[in-house]
Amino acid sequence: MSQKTRKLLRIGAWILFVIYLGLLCYFLFFSEMLGRTYSERSYHYNLMPLKEIKRFIIYRKALGVKAVCFNLLGNIVAFIPYGMLLPLLAHNQRKFYRVVLLSFDFSLLVELVQLVSKVGSFDVDDLILNTIGGAIGYVGFFLANHIRCHKFEQKE
């Protein structure tokens, strides 16, 4: 791959990362569709691991499939791009454990902002699901990189 192509790919990855962060911030903090505007409701938080995940699974019929998928899968899917883009942008972040740790750190930052601003809710289960999403994203990056390298070796 030429140096010019690599540079264009890095610029494209940075643009995607900035767009991703902007969309993530919008949906996590400002989206009226997700109930992120101020209301008179009391603030809720969860510090007990797996409590909300179990609740969503146990009461899936009452809550509805859409709400369960949106909460559980949405928290995972939201962090898949983070796990894919981070190793592309920072070559020193190409280890699985580093991406997982940084996914957890970034998710903790998001949850703490939600706790302090009282927008959304602080939920330790979101930390778990978001970190899983970052790990899945890294696996996607790893597989794509492995396939790319394998195809490159075959051409030579």
N, C-alpha and C positions, 0 to 999 in steps of 0.2 A: 504494500500500500504506500503510495507516495506521501511525502511530507505535507503537500498541499491538501490532499484528501483527508489526512489525519486532522489537520488544523480545522478544516470545514466540519468534520464530524464533532470535534470538541466544541466548536462554536454552536453547532446545532444542539448538542447535548446540553450546553449551558442555557440556551434559549428554552428548551423543553423543561429544564429544571426550574427556571424562573417562572414559567407559565404554570407548572405543576404546583409550586409553592403558593403562587397567587390564588389558584383555584382551591387548594387545600385550605388556605386561610379564609377565603370567602365562605366555603361550606362549613368550616368548623366554627367560625365566629360571627358571620354576618347574614347567612341565609335565612330568610323569613320562612322558607319552605320547611326548614328543619327546626323551626322554633327557636332561632338564635337571637331574636330581639328581646329586649327587656319586657318582662311581665311581672305581675304581682305574685307569681307563684313562689313557693319557698324553694330554696336551693337544696339539691340532693347531691350526695357523693357516696361512693362505695369504696371502702378500703379492704374488703374481704375478697380474696382471689376466688374466682369462678362463681361468685354469688349471682351476678347478673346473667352470666352465660347459662347457668343452670335454670334460672328463672325464665329466660327466653325459651329454652328447650322444653321445660315442663309445661309452660303455659302457651306453647306455640299455637294451639288451636284457638284459644281465646284472643291472643294478640294478633293472629293472622300471619300467614306465610310471608307477606310483604314486609311487615314490621320486623320479623325475626331475621329474614335474609338481609334486610337493609341494615340492621344493627350489627349482626355477627359478621356477615360477609363484607358489608360496607367498611368496617374497621380494618379488615384484612386487605381488601382491594385498595383502600386509600393509601396504604404504605408500600404496595408493590413497586410503584414507580421510584420511590425513594431508594429501595434496595437495588433496583436496576441501574439507576442513574449515578448513584454515589461512587461505585467503583469505576464508572466511565470517566467521571470528572476528577477523581483523586486516585492516582495510581497507588498511593500508599494505603488505600482503603480496599484492597482487593482480596483481603482475607475474610472468610465467612464470619468468624467471631467478631471482627471489627465492624462489619456491616450490621450484624445483629445488635451489637452493643450500641452503635450509633443510632440505629432504628429505635431502640429502647430509650436512649437519651433524648432523641428528638420527640418521641411520643410523650415522655415525661414532661418535657418543656411545654408541649401543647396542653397537656392535662393540668399543669400548674397554672398556665395562663387562664384556662377555663375556671380553675378554682378561685384565683384571685379576682378575675373579672366577673365571675358568676354568670358566664355565658356558656351554655352547655352544662356539663356536669363532670366532675372529676370521678373517674372510674378506673380502678386498678385492672379490671377486665379489659378495658380499652388498651391499656399498656400491653397486656398479653397478646391481644388480637393484632394490634399494630405491629408489634415485634415479629409476630408470625408472618405478617404481610411483608415486612422488610426482608425476612429470611427467604420467603418465596421469590421475591424480586431478585435477590442475589442469586438464587438457583437459576432463575431465568437468564440473568446476565452470564453466569458461568456456562450454561449450556449453549447460549448463543455465541459466546466467545470461543468455546471449544469447537463448535461446528464451523465457525469462521476460520479458525486456525487449521482445522483438518482439511477444509476445502482449499485453503491457501497452499498447504503442503502438497496436496494432490496435483495442483497446477504446475508445481516446480518439477 
